[in-house]
Structure formats: C-alpha cells, structure tokens
Amino acid sequence: MARVGKTKNIVIGLVTLMLAAPLAACDDGRGGAEAAAKQLASALSALDVGSLAFEGTDAAAANQQLKETFEGLGDVKPAVQSGELTLDGSTASVPLNFTWDLGGTKWEYSSQADLVKSGSDWATKWNPALLAPRLEEGEKLSLRSMEAPRGQILGAGDAPIVQERAVLRVGLDKTKVAAEQAEASARALAALLGLDPEAYAQQTKASGAEAFVEGIVLRGYTPEITADKVLAIPGAVALNDTMALAPTRTFARPLLGSVGLASAEQIEKSNGTLQDGDSTGTGGLQQQYDSQLRGKDGVQVVTKMPEAADGSGSPGTKIVFEAPPTPGVTLKTTLDLNLQQLAEDTLAGVGPASAIVALRPSSGAVLAAASGPGSNGYNTAMLGQYAPGSTFKMVDSLAMIRNGMTADSTVQCTPTINVDGRSFRNAPGYPESSIGAVTLRDAFAHSCNTAFIAARDQVTQQQLESAAVSMGVAVEAPLLGASAFLGSVPGEANGTEHAASMIGQGKVLMSPLAAAIMAGSVAKGAPVSSQLVLNPDDGGSTDAATGTLAAGAPSPSAPAPSSTVTPEAPATAAGTPITAEEAAALSDMMRAVVTSGHAGFLAAVPGAPVGAKTGTAEFGSDNPPKTHAWIVAVHGDLAVAVFVEEGGLGAEVSGPLLQKFLTAAG
C-alpha cells in the first residue's frame, strides 16, 4: 500500500509540472509593460517623471523638459490614463489619454508612448510627442484667453443702449522699451494721462517683462491726449479697441453700471470665474447680470517655437487647441432712450441729489430712471429712501375713501393742530381761502396737513399700510429685474408718529420709483407691477433678478420689515388691490391739484389732462426743518415722479422740472 501511495504522489507531481510549464511560457512581459505604462500615466498626471526610467535621456532631463513644456498652462495638471497596450517582444506601445481642465474648458487628446524592455524592467523612450501630439523638441505650450464679446443692453424696441463702441487704450508696452527706461516712461505717461505717477510706475514695475500696462481708455478724441504726445514717450502706445459702452459716459450710469478690468478684489471674490485681465461689470445692471453679459471666454493652446541657434528669425507659434468664446447674452430692458436722456437733461443743473422716474402704467414698463449729477453716481431713482411728504396723501385718501368718505366729504383744515404736545402746521404760503370746512378734494388739492392729521383717529396705521400695498408700494417687485426700494410703511404707529405718517413723514419712506408706481396705479385703476429687465433669466439666473425690499432707515443697506405682498397677488389682509372706482376718485382729486391747487402750472402741458400731487417732506432737527421736494403726475399712459433732496417746496422746486419734462416728452 505504501508503494501505491508513493506512485500516486509522483503522478500528481508530474501533472503539476505539466500544468505549470504552459503558464510560464505565457509570461511574455505584458504585465510588466502594463505596470510601467500605468506608472508613466500617473507620473504625467502629477507632472513629475523624475523617478521613472527613460531611454534616450535621463530622468532629470526628461522631468525638466516636461515642466518647461507645460509651464505656460499655469498651475493646472492633466488627468492621464493609459490605454490598451500593444506588445511586440521586448518593445511595446501604449496610448496616453490626456484631459486638461482649462478654466472650465476641456482639452482632450491622445499621444503614444513607446516602451522598451531592458532585463526585467521597462523604460520609456523619451520623445516630446508623448506629451502632446506633434510636439517637437524645444517647443513650449502656452495658454491664450479669447475674451467673449460682451452682451449688449437694449432699450425699448430693442434700441441699443450698451454696445461695443470704438475706444483707444493708452498704456505702456514693456516689450517696446528698455527695462531701465520703463519707470521713467511710466511716470511721463502718467503725467500726460492725469494718473498718479508713483502708482502707475509701481504698477509697471510689478508687471511682467512682456506686459501691456494699461493707463486709460478713451471713448473718443481728447485734445490734451494726442497720438503724437503718447508716441513721443518711449514704449507708450495707443491701441484701437472696442468696449461695451452706453451712448455717453453719464447715460443712465447709476442704473446701468460700467465695464472695466476686474479688480484684485473682484477676482478674489469670483471663485476662479475671473482672471487677471478679464473685463467685468461694476455696479448696476452690468454687475447684477455680469455672468450672462460676459459670456464665456474662449481659450487657445499654442506652441512657441524655439529661436534659431544662429539667432536668425523669430520664434513662431502654432495653435494646438482652440475653443471659441461664447458671446454674452443680450439684456433687454424697457428704457426709452429719448425719455431717459430727456430726464437726465432736465436734472443737469440740479445741485442736490435728484431723480426723475417715468413709467407706463398700463404695462408697468420703466421708461426712464434718471439720477441727477448731485447723486454722485448713486441710483437715487430706484434705491433712494426718503420721506415722501404730501404725495403720501394719495394713500391717506384711499384709506379714507375705504372708510366711507368721498372727494366731496367735508373735512376741517385748521392753521395748526396739536398732537401729544407737538404742533403740526401747513406748508408756508397755504391759501387762507382753503382754511376751515373744506371738501376732501380741496384739502388734497392744496395739501392741508392739518385736515389729514385730524383724520388719524378714523384711519389706523394698519389701514395706511394696507392702502399703500394696494397701490403697489411697500412691496417686492418680482418683475422688475433690478434692485430697487419700493417703500416702507410701518403697520404700527401711535401718537405723533401716526400723525407724521398721515403726511408722509415719520418712518414712512419711498423711492422716486415707488412714488411713480403709486401715481401709476391711480392712472391704471389697478396696482402697477413695474418691469425694467425683460429677460432676467436668459443665459442663467441671478440672485438679484427680482427687486429687493428694503426699509427702515434712509440708507441703501437698511433692513426691511414691511409687507411682501406682490401687486398682482389676490386680495389679502395685507392689502386689497385698488379698484377702478377708487382710482377714479383719486384721479379726480389729482386733477384738482392742477385745476385749483398748487400745480396750476401743469395746465399748460399739451395733450391729455395732467393730474398731480405735490409733496414737501420735513426731516431732521433743524429749525426750520430741511425739506425734500416731491411731485408726482399722470399724463395719459405716463406716470412720473420728480424728487430733489433738500430741495424746499415740491411745487416750487420739483414742479418746474416736471413741467419741463412733460412738455418736452409730448
């Protein structure tokens, strides 16, 4: 039995040897070659091949050439995968699949690596073409950005407002001036351009050796800065270019914003979206809709050929990869270019902050939103927060009508009225003929403060808030498409604060846009839902695509605890929309302001009859107090608000501006 067992073991051993022999014969080196290919792909992904074996060069030289080849692409690294290996004895070839993320643009290509076996190891045959197709010895890759054409901003009827217009970029080209001369040239150019010579010299010094250091962009011919004067400075150049610009430097600037090179702060906050040298919007619609307007830049990867050994010729370039830019989206607005320019011309001579807003009540289209030169670039027209004064008596009157009064109801207009020890009076020059028992229409036409304050016991603060919301103010603006303040009316107020609310003071605040909406709702016979931007979501959404509701203090950043009912919402406890019948009563009273009240000068405006309401809003602790000047009007399918900060009496200051605007508007 022992002999049989020994024989069995011998047979099993022979079978094992017979099975092992074919396996050894199949080990042709593929496993080692594939492992070497994967190691090469991993090293290329890290842009570090210093630990690999190469044939034709050493690892250090290969690694140096690798880094120099890709240095011009910045900090980005590729993802590299090895493909299916082809084996031929002691040599092999394998495709390498590269994927680069170039600022959101994918660049994908395949190259080939050749491997050779030396002993039990595999080495890579060094060839620049394994880094990128058709790459030759000494060539280096670099990245070029192709800026996308910025989207236009159009006005009513698709009339161009902001579009590419010819400009002249003046600056210093460091390739055209000796390094030791660059600082002196920078200072000379800065002096010519009216820039800070020290700052521009430092900017020039910090820029690269081949940089163009921009000094100024000129919209058109400037006598003080001629081409001859620029070119007389070594290295200074004037380059013809285009830029997204409005018709003039000041046209609707607070509303539209501007376009320029991205600042360091903007680049830092962009999360990689903006790079040095990119253009971006600053302020207004240009900033709010920058991602849509800017589009997507294109990219080029180019190779720079080495200079000939004998110094003859200059390095050439060839395009290796190109992704064209995607043009920005065109932003469509309701602005009427003629009315906007007319509004700006009307305010041109006004010293304090001022605004004119015009809209079409039937559609809510904002036709003009002009902020005067005294606003110093701030969008007073849409973001200003001011006590509306007696223009708010439109809201009072609606609340009183809802409590059963009519335009012919009798109210008492006294010279003064005392509320909790505080004395209120009528504006200077109030006519004696309208003192005593007068109709609500007459008190409205002459703006009797005491009559409306006396009604405070019949009109609660909550009813005032509800009436304001009914007229489209103190609400959000979901269709506006731009940042705006549409007013704040507190729902609770007592004593003198409630009395002050009745004449549009205290904590009641409005913007000129809100005042125009209030008047427009009377003309329409329903709440006006204002609209400025027609396609806010084209090309992507924006956080500020709807109007903002902000209130509580006269500052742009004030928080807002007010109703958020939209003008087109169904009736709610917060505010039942104004009806056509209620609006007709208010329209009758606004017409009386022109036919028998403070705004008689508007009777001469040609065309449809004008209805109006003046407003003089006291504020501050001065004696006598300072006042803001307001007037609102409706003229056919046009509602207008005119505001002048610290302007005095509304009828005397804002009134003539309104008359000029309406007469020219036709």
Phi, psi and omega in degrees: 000324178296324180294319179298314180300320180296320179297320180298319180295322179296318180298316179297319179296320178295321179298317180298317179296320181295324179287325183288328184300313178296324180298317178296325181291332180280346179286086185265008179098358183301318182301316179294320180294319180294321177296320179294322180295318179294322178295321178296315180298318180295318180294321178294324177298327179271357185053044179208103180249021185295342183259003183266165177261135181232154172247130180103346176197168176266166186299321182296317180293319178297319181294321180294318179294322177302310183295319180293324181297318186259002184301325182288355178269000178087210186274355183291147176236150182275161166259122186238130177237139175273142181265206183283125185278140173250122185253136176220084181065243183265012175234158179207157174227148183213134175285143176244120184259111183263140171226120177250140173256100184260079179063040180094353176256127181274128172244114184237138177200167177235141173236180180234135175251136176254132182245150177225140182268131177232104186070234179262001184250161178243137178239153179266131174287119184287129179205124181306333182292346177285344178277325178198147183302138175061018177285133183250165182305130176087351179284146179232141180269144174217161186251133175240138176260135176248107186295135179287143174300127182287143179294148177283164167243121183254156176254197180303138181069021181060028175289130182295131172252295178257121178210171180293123180232152183294134176222169177237118178266119182251130181191193183248125177263108187290347176281348184252014180215143178296145184304321182287345181264345189302316183296316179297320178295320180299317180293320180294318180293319179300319179297320179293321185273353182079026179262170176286111183301321182294314181295318181291324177295319178293320178298319179295316181297322183282346182279160181294167184295338182248019187282151165258115184262101185291136178255312183203153175245123182259130178290321182205201184292131177235113186305324184287341184237088180263161180300322181297319180293321179293309186291344177288345179267123181305126178088347181283139181222159174233112187255130175287134182206182173232158179209148178288110185224153172281173183302324177225168182297329185259352187301114176048029186301315179300330180276314185280328189081197182216174180232135178199182179295139181297135178280167179300322180294317179296320179297318182295323183276354186275355181055042176089354180291322180254143177238165177302129181096351178284150173266148180207164180276145177231117179077158173057206182295329180298323178278318182299321183249028185301318184297325177284315184292325185288332184070204180233124181295147173271166179226150172232138168252123183235156174254141176254120182284143178291150178291146181302147184300326181275004177083359181281148177075176178235154181302135177259171179227156172218147182277124178265323182210144179214131172238111186295155179289155174257115183302151178290160180282142175280128180264125182256131180234172180264001184300132174267115186301321181292316180291324178296315179294322178298317179297318180293321178295323180296325182269358190303326183262009182273125183286309182287175173302140185205168180199151167228127176238131176233135178219163179261109184303323185298327183243344185083003183295126176279115185266330179209139176215081186258134173248129186291170182299333179290349177282349176054044176088355179276145182278069180302323185303321186246338184247351181300145180232104186221152171298129185278353180061214188288352172299336180289349178294346171296320178291315176307312185296321177299315179298321180291321177297320179292340176268010173109355180277163174232176179296337181265000178296151182269135175230162181256120177253110181253159179300322178218166174213139183252128178233111178051042177088353178258132183263129175250146181222173176275164182294152178305139179086008180298132185291134179298331183295342181254019174269144178104211181281113181227165176284158176301323178300316181291319178297324178290316184296322181261358176062060179282106180299316188293326180295319181286324177294324180296338180276005186297332180285339178264345181238112181283162177297325179294324178292326175297314179300316181296319180294323178297314179298324179299335183260013173087012179242168185059036180224176172279167181235079188294339182258355187295315180079016179207157178292135182202158174246117183255017171108163178215125176232111182298142180278347179226133176194144183229163172057229183294331179293319177294321178298317179296324178299326182296340178243027172069034177232209184064237182257009177282128182226147175212160170259163173304324176299315180298320180296321178293322177297317180301313178293320180297326179294329174292315180295323183280330186080019179195160180298135177274129173254105189289150179218133177239310181260125186273335183229061186295337185257002177294130178077012180127161181267166178225140182299331184257026184290341175251156180296153179264147176254109182224134181201174173120330178201150184284066176215148186302333186259012185295142177287170190221100176262074180227173182300147180242025178285131180278154184301330183263011179286156176293167181302133178222173179297337183283341181167110175282127183306142178303141181263166179297323180293316178296319180295324179297320178296317179292324179297321177298318180290323177293326177293326179295331177300328181273319186281332183219358186251211188291338189252040180301334180297341180280352179294338182277353180293125182290159177096209183300151178301142181261135170246145187211170169209125178273164179205131175233111188255114176282146176206163177081184186246008179293158178231108000287156183291154174288157182223144170267145182254124181233155162201139175236154181207156170238139183215093187064228179266048179219130175239133186227142172235135177237133183225138173227120180292134182050041187269347183100222183278136182301315183294327185273332185254303181283331182303307179299326177296318178296317179300316179298317182294310183295322181295317180286330181293333177075000000 
